[in-house]
């Protein structure tokens, strides 16, 4: 576990921030390369990508702001924005809304979901490396791939009640890295066979919602109701809305559901 990745004089770059920034750059590059490969590269796509990144970053911060203010009620708004954490679920929701708003502002009417889905998956696979290196790993486990840390590293991990020297823990962020990395080629293939443009991104959100709900049980996040975390409580209605959407798509025969063999 690395507290800092680089140090140049008085300037230090946290491993988490480095990989998050790298993930954003990878996602943006993948988005533009895929647009060029399909022959749809347009200057407006760059603005749409920037708009989604900015709104995603703001939403990721705002979605965890309440937790920081609850823990430090006398903090200033500036310190809260700087020191509070980030939520990938809030960031995804914000980026989705940001893309829609920016498309209206620049007058772009075509769907961009099929371009965004694989790019976001690849970017998250990279960005989550920073979480793996700097945040709490997960709940204790006896599985052979559990990761144990030393006392100094355990003390640095925020909000990790199960962190302790020599205690093997679920590498929950490694599970996410593998999930997003595997989704990248699957989503690219789905974009070629799903006839309803934009639905590939919704498929990605649905699959990630189900996966994230399951992996939350070994993340070690505090539970708030019915043994569920805040993330799981958010995912229940969000995932159900997507299930209803795809149920309606199938019912109205908007497209035939592709078989697993044709999608991978």
For each residue, the residues with C-beta under 8 A, 3 or more apart:
1: 133 134 149 153 156 157
2: 5 15 133 134
3: 14 15 134 156
4: 7 12 13 14 15
5: 2 13 14 15 18
6: 12 13 18
7: 4 11 12 13
8: 11 12
9:
10:
11: 7 8
12: 4 6 7 8
13: 4 5 6 7 17 18
14: 3 4 5 17 18 130 134
15: 2 3 4 5 18 19 130 133 134
16: 19 20 130 131 133 134 135
17: 13 14 20 21 130
18: 5 6 13 14 15 21 22 130
19: 15 16 22 23 126 127 128 129 130 131 133
20: 16 17 23 24 86 127 130
21: 17 18 24 25
22: 18 19 25 26 126 127
23: 19 20 26 27 123 124 125 126 127 128 130
24: 20 21 27 28 53 123 127
25: 21 22 28 29
26: 22 23 29 30 122 123 126
27: 23 24 30 31 119 120 122 123 124
28: 24 25 31 32 49 53 119 123
29: 25 26 32 33
30: 26 27 33 34 118 119 122 123
31: 27 28 34 35 45 49 115 116 119
32: 28 29 35 36 41 45 46 49
33: 29 30 36 37
34: 30 31 37 38 115 118 119 188
35: 31 32 38 40 41 42 45 115
36: 32 33 39 41
37: 33 34
38: 34 35 115
39: 36
40: 35 45 110 115
41: 32 35 36 45
42: 35 45 108
43: 46 47
44: 47 48 103 106 107 108
45: 31 32 35 40 41 42 48 49 108 112 115
46: 32 43 49 50
47: 43 44 50 51 102 105 106
48: 44 45 51 52 99 102 103 106 108 112
49: 28 31 32 45 46 52 53
50: 46 47 53 54 102
51: 47 48 54 55 98 99 101 102 105
52: 48 49 55 56 95 96 98 99 102 116
53: 24 28 49 50 56 57 95 98
54: 50 51 57 58 98
55: 51 52 58 59 94 95 97 98 101
56: 52 53 59 60 91 92 94 95 98
57: 53 54 60 61 91 94
58: 54 55 61 62 94
59: 55 56 62 63 90 91 93 94 95 97 98
60: 56 57 63 64 86 87 88 90 91 94
61: 57 58 64 65 81 84 86 90
62: 58 59 65 90 94
63: 59 60 86 87 89 90 91 93 94
64: 60 61 67 68 84 85 86 87 90
65: 61 62 68 69 80 81 84
66: 69 70
67: 64 70 71 84 85
68: 64 65 71 72 75 80 83 84 85
69: 65 66 72 73 75 80 84
70: 66 67 73
71: 67 68
72: 68 69 75 79 80
73: 69 70
74:
75: 68 69 72 79 80 83
76: 79 80
77: 80 81
78: 81 82
79: 72 75 76 82 83
80: 65 68 69 72 75 76 77 83 84
81: 61 65 77 78 84
82: 78 79
83: 68 75 79 80
84: 61 64 65 67 68 69 80 81
85: 64 67 68
86: 20 60 61 63 64 90 91
87: 60 63 64 90 91 231
88: 60 91 92 124
89: 63 92 93 212 231 234 235
90: 59 60 61 62 63 64 86 87 93 94
91: 56 57 59 60 63 86 87 88 94 95
92: 56 88 89 95 96 120 205 208
93: 59 63 89 90 96 97 238
94: 55 56 57 58 59 60 62 63 90 91 97 98
95: 52 53 55 56 59 91 92 98 99 120
96: 52 92 93 99 100 201 205
97: 55 59 93 94 100 101
98: 51 52 53 54 55 56 59 94 95 101 102
99: 48 51 52 95 96 102 103 112 116
100: 96 97 103 104
101: 51 55 97 98 104 105
102: 47 48 50 51 52 98 99 105 106
103: 44 48 99 100 106 108 109 112
104: 100 101 107
105: 47 51 101 102
106: 44 47 48 102 103
107: 44 104
108: 42 44 45 48 103 112
109: 103
110: 40 197
111: 114 197 198
112: 45 48 99 103 108 115 116 198
113: 116 117 197 198 199 200 201 202
114: 111 117 191 194 197 198 200 201
115: 31 34 35 38 40 45 112 118 119 191
116: 31 52 99 112 113 119 120 201
117: 113 114 120 121 187 190 191 200 201 203 204
118: 30 34 115 121 122 183 184 185 187 188 191
119: 27 28 30 31 34 115 116 122 123
120: 27 92 95 116 117 123 124 201 204
121: 117 118 124 125 180 181 183 184 187 204
122: 26 27 30 118 119 125 126 180 181 184
123: 23 24 26 27 28 30 119 120 126 127
124: 23 27 88 120 121 127 128 176 180
125: 23 121 122 128 129 177 180 181 184
126: 19 22 23 26 122 123 129
127: 19 20 22 23 24 123 124 130 131
128: 19 23 124 125 131 132 173 176 177 180
129: 19 125 126 132 133 173 177
130: 14 15 16 17 18 19 20 23 127 133 134
131: 16 19 127 128 134 135 173 176
132: 128 129 135 137 171 173 174 177
133: 1 2 15 16 19 129 130
134: 1 2 3 14 15 16 130 131 156 157
135: 16 131 132 157 158 173
136: 157 158 159 160 162 163 169 219 220
137: 132 147 149 157 160 163 169 170 171 172 173 220
138: 141 162 169 170 171 172 218 219 220
139: 162 169 170 217 218 219 220
140: 146 162 167 168 169 170
141: 138 146 168 169 170 218
142: 146 168
143: 146 168 170
144:
145: 171
146: 140 141 142 143 168 169 170 171
147: 137 168 169 171
148: 165 166 167 168 169
149: 1 137 153 154 157 163 165 169
150: 153 154 165
151: 154 155 164 165
152: 155 156
153: 1 149 150 156 157
154: 149 150 151 157 160 163 164 165 167
155: 151 152
156: 1 3 134 152 153
157: 1 134 135 136 137 149 153 154 160 163
158: 135 136
159: 136 222
160: 136 137 154 157 163 220
161: 220
162: 136 138 139 140 167 169 220
163: 136 137 149 154 157 160 167 169
164: 151 154 167
165: 148 149 150 151 154
166: 148
167: 140 148 154 162 163 164
168: 140 141 142 143 146 147 148
169: 136 137 138 139 140 141 146 147 148 149 162 163 220
170: 137 138 139 140 141 143 146 175 218 219 220
171: 132 137 138 145 146 147 174 175
172: 137 138 175 176 215 218 219 220
173: 128 129 131 132 135 137 176 177
174: 132 171 177 178
175: 170 171 172 178 179 215 218
176: 124 128 131 172 173 179 180 211 212 215
177: 125 128 129 132 173 174 180 181
178: 174 175 181 182
179: 175 176 182 183 208 211
180: 121 122 124 125 128 176 177 183 184 208
181: 121 122 125 177 178 184
182: 178 179 185 186
183: 118 121 179 180 186 187 204 207 208
184: 118 121 122 125 180 181 187 188
185: 118 182 188 189 264
186: 182 183 189 190 263 264
187: 117 118 121 183 184 190 191 200 203 204
188: 34 118 184 185 191 192
189: 185 186 192 193 263 264
190: 117 186 187 193 194 200 203 258 263
191: 114 115 117 118 187 188 194 200
192: 188 189
193: 189 190 258 262 263
194: 114 190 191 199 200 203 255 258
195: 254 255
196: 199 249 254 255
197: 110 111 113 114
198: 111 112 113 114 201 202
199: 113 194 196 202 203 246 249 255
200: 113 114 117 187 190 191 194 203 204
201: 96 113 114 116 117 120 198 204 205
202: 113 198 199 205 206 242 245 246
203: 117 187 190 194 199 200 206 207 246
204: 117 120 121 183 187 200 201 207 208
205: 92 96 201 202 208 209 238 242
206: 202 203 209 210 239 242 243 246
207: 183 203 204 210 211
208: 92 179 180 183 204 205 211 212
209: 205 206 212 213 235 238 239 242
210: 206 207 213 214 239
211: 176 179 207 208 214 215
212: 89 176 208 209 215 216 231 235
213: 209 210 216 231 232 235 236 239
214: 210 211 217
215: 172 175 176 211 212 218 219
216: 212 213 219 221 228 229 231 232
217: 139 214
218: 138 139 141 170 172 175 215
219: 136 138 139 170 172 215 216 229
220: 136 137 138 139 160 161 162 169 170 172
221: 216 229 230 231
222: 159 229
223: 226 227 228 229
224: 228 229 230 233
225: 228 233
226: 223
227: 223
228: 216 223 224 225 232 233
229: 216 219 221 222 223 224 232 233
230: 221 224 233 234
231: 87 89 212 213 216 221 234 235
232: 213 216 228 229 235 236
233: 224 225 228 229 230 236
234: 89 230 231 237 238
235: 89 209 212 213 231 232 238 239
236: 213 232 233 239 240
237: 234 240 241
238: 93 205 209 234 235 241 242
239: 206 209 210 213 235 236 242 243
240: 236 237 243 244
241: 237 238 244 245
242: 202 205 206 209 238 239 245 246
243: 206 239 240 246 247
244: 240 241 247 248
245: 202 241 242 248 249
246: 199 202 203 206 242 243 249 250
247: 243 244 250 251
248: 244 245 251 252
249: 196 199 245 246 252 254 255
250: 246 247 253 254 257
251: 247 248
252: 248 249
253: 250 256
254: 195 196 249 250
255: 194 195 196 199 249
256: 253
257: 250
258: 190 193 194 262 263
259: 262 263
260: 263 264
261: 264
262: 193 258 259
263: 186 189 190 193 258 259 260
264: 185 186 189 260 261
